[in-house]
């Protein structure tokens, strides 16, 4: 029962803090920031994937080149 009462009090406290610090405006501002961050992360992921593919291709070429050199 005490856990329930503490949970209700914490919930009310969080609600009042939410309203006090701007409510919807704060959430909107936070959402815009997260959207921008998400776009930047997508660009970085694409760059990392391209670099990874380039490194793998170079590594495969080296392995193939070394493999053909040693078999001759």
Secondary structure, DSSP 8 states (H G I E B T S, - for coil): -HHHHHHHHHHHHHHHHHHHTTTHHHHHHHHHHHHHHHHHHHHHHHHHHHHHHHHHHHHHHHHHHHHHHHH-
